Amino acid sequence: MARNVVCAQAFRAGCSLGVQFHPEITTAMVHGRIETGGVQQCVRHAWTPASC
């Protein structure tokens, strides 16, 4: 779901999300990421709450 030139930074396994970084974020930050294209990125990777 997210990668750089070195490795995958975020990945999905079933309904779980794994990350290679510290996810110490607030609810407001999550809402901001969703509003700036997060939903479209999840859909592009065929991941939606309905797919779980």
Protein Blocks (a to p, Z undefined) as FASTA:
>chain_A
ZZcfkbcfbdcehjaccdfbdfbdcfklmmmmmmnopmmmmmmnopafklZZ
